[in-house]
C-alpha cells in the first residue's frame, strides 16, 4: 500500500506520449535559449543540403527572438566566464581582459592580446593574392639562409602557428627539443580543427593577434590547411571546393593570413602539408599546397619548406614508416594517416632548431681549415647513442649544451 | 556522428519519433532501428558498413549453427571457428602494423630484415566493440544462455544498435536479445532517468573532460620537460578524471538514449575511484568490458579453479590482453600488466589471515588509506595509457621529482578536477532521490530545466569548432 502511494506521488516511469510532450517543451526552451548558438552552428556547417535548410531557418528564429535580448545575456555570460579564466577563446579573453599579462616564461601559452590589436588585424592584399597558380610545388627542402646567432639575454621569439598539423606531433616534438633553450622564447599560436577556409567558424585574423598577445615574434613557423579542402559561402553564394572562384578567395585568405603573420616584422617559414594516406584527400592537399606556395613565393619575408621531402617517399608520396639503417621501423605519421608522428616530426625539428638558434661562431684558432684528409673525428658515440635516431641524439646534445 | 553534436540530436529525434510510431509492428520497428544504425555508422564512412553488416551476419549464422549442433564437440568447433574469424578481423585492422613492426624489430637483432613498405589499414570506428559483441553472441549461444533460437535480424541489430556501436557499453547477447524478442512498452519509460543520464554525460564529456584535456593534460604530456612536480602531479590526476569523465559521459549518453527508445543497457561505470582494492576497481570501471573479459577470457583460461599459480597467470594474461585490446602499443600492454600485477598482489594480500592485519583491514582508516593507495596505483597506470611512448611516460614520472611551482592550477581547472574526481563520492541515493523529485515537477518546468542545463553546458563548453577533419572521408 505504502509503495503504491509513493509510486503515485513520485512516478518513476512515464508514457511515450509524456516523453514527447517533455521533448516538445525541452526543444522549445532550448531553441529560445540557444537560438544564437544554433545559428552559429548552422553557419559553420559545410555547404550542403543540411546547411541550405538549417542556416536560413536558424537565422530566422534568431531574428524572431531578437527582441527578447537573450543574445546579450549569452554574450555577457561568455564575457564573464572569460574574465574568470573559464573561456578557451583567445579573442574573447582579449576582449574580457584589456591588459595583457607580460610574458614571464620562455613558453607562452596562448597569451591574451589587447582589444586594440584585434581591431588592427586586416592587412591590405598584396600581389600574391592574385598571382597565377604555380604548376608544381618544388620538393627540395629549402631552409632560408642562416639566422644570426642569438644575442645573449635577448631570446629569439618563435611563434608556432597553424591548425592540427602544427598542434599534433610537430609542436610537441619541437617544444620538447627546445625545452631549456634560453635563446628561444616559444609562443603557441595554433589550434586544432581550424583553417583559413571558414573564417565564420574560426577567424584567424582575430585569433592570431589574441594568441600572441604582446609578443612580437621574430620567426613564425606555420603549418595550416589540412581542414581547408571544403567549399564555403561568400556573400550568400556557395563556392564549391576547387572552383576558380573558390581558389581566388582562398588565395586571398592565405595572403591576408601571411601578411598578418609578417606584420610585426617576423620572418615566416611556411611548412607545406605532407602527402596524405587517402588519395582523394591527398589530391585536395596538393591543390592547397599549390595555392599556399604561390602566395608564399611572392612574399619576400616568407620561405617554403616542403614536408613531403622529409616524410614522403622517394616520389613524394605517402609513407607511414621509414626503415632506419639498423633495420628498425620508424613511424613517420600518426595512425590517422594525416598528422606527423613524434618520430616523423623529429626528422625535421633538429634542423629547425639549428636554424633558429645557430651555435656562436667558433674562436678563430679553431676555424682554420684542417689539412686535407686530416679532419678531426668527433668523439666516438657510445653504442647506445649510436642506436638512437638522429633527432634523439640532437636533442640530447642540445640538453647537454644547455646544462653546461 | 558524435553524440555531443546538433547533428546527432536531430538524428536521434527523428529515430525516436519513427521508432515509437512503429513500435506496434515489431519487425518494422527493428528493421528501422537497424537501418538507422547503419546510417549512423555511415556518417563516419559508408565503406565500412558492409564490414559491420558482414560481421553481424556471420556471427548470427554461426550462432544458429552452434544452437543447432547436436554434439558438444560440434558446438565447440563452431564457436572456435566463429571466434577465430571475428578475432582475425580485429587483428587485421588493429594489430597488423603492430605485429609487423615488432617482427621486423626482432628480426633486425639477428639479421637485416626484409624491406617492407608497411601501410596500416584504416581502422574502422568501433571495431573493437562490434567484434566483442559478435563474440558475446557466439559465447552466450555456446553456453546455452540464449534460450530462444537466434533470429538473424535480431543478431544484426544486437551488434549494430547505434547507441552502443562506437564506444559501448558492451552488451551481452543473453540480456539484449530477450529485449528484442518482446514488444516495446510505451507506458513504462524512465524518461527522467534518461534525461539525467544524457545531460550528466554531456556535462562530463563536453565541459569537464574537455577542459581537463586542453588546459592540464595535453600540455604536460606533450612537453613534460617544461613542467615541474606540481603541474605533473595535477596533470596525472587530471588525466584520471578526464578519461573517467570522457568515457563514462559517453556511455551515460548511450544508456540514456537507449532508455528513451525503450531498451535497457547495463551500467558501465560506478564511481571507480572510490574502490579500495583492484578487484573492486574492475567491478566499477568499464564494467561491461571487465565482465566480458572475466566471462569469455579469464573463465575460458580456467579462472581460479586450477591452483594459485595458474590463477595468477590467468589474471596476468587477461589483463595483458585487456591492455592490448585498448590499443596496439606496448604502453597499453604495460598498463594491462600493471593492473594484472595489482590484482595478483591483492589476491595474496587479502589471503593473509594474521589477526591484527585482518582487524586493520576492517577499519575506516585503512579503507581511506587503501582508496588513496589504489587511486595512485591506478594513476601510475594511466601515465602509460596516456603517454605516446615509454620515453614519454618515464619523462612524466621523472618530472614528479622536479620541484617547481604550479603554473596550470587555475581556478577553473581545479574546480573541474574536483568535480571529476570528488563527484564520484556523491551518494548514489542523491541521483535516485533527484529522479523521484523530478517526477513531481510538471512537464513544463522539467522541460525548461533540462533546456537550461543544456544551454549551460553549451556556454561552459569549449568555443569549439567541429573536428571535421576526421569525418569527411
Interface residues (C-beta under 8 A of the other chain):
Chain A: X9 X10 X11 X12 X13 X14 X15 X16 X17 X18 X19 X20 X21 X22 X23 X24 X25 X26 X27 X28 X29 X30 X32 X33 X34 X37 X38 X41 X44 X46 X50 X74 X77 X78 X81 X84 X85 X86 X87 X88 X89 X92 X105 X107 X109 X164 X171 X172 X175 X176 X179 X180 X191 X192 X193 X194 X201 X202 X226 X227 X229 X230 X277 X278 X280 X281 X319 X320 X321 X323 X326 X327 X328 X329 X331 X335 X336 X337 X338 X342
Chain B: X6 X7 X13 X16 X17 X20 X23 X97 X100 X101 X104 X105 X107 X108 X112 X113 X115 X117 X118 X119 X120 X122 X123 X186 X187 X188 X189 X190 X191 X192 X193 X195 X211 X214 X215 X219 X222 X223 X224 X225 X226 X260 X388 X389 X392 X407 X410 X411 X412 X435 X436 X437 X439 X440 X443 X444 X446 X447 X448 X450 X451 X452 X454 X455 X458 X459 X460 X462 X463 X464 X465 X466 X467 X468 X469 X470 X472 X473
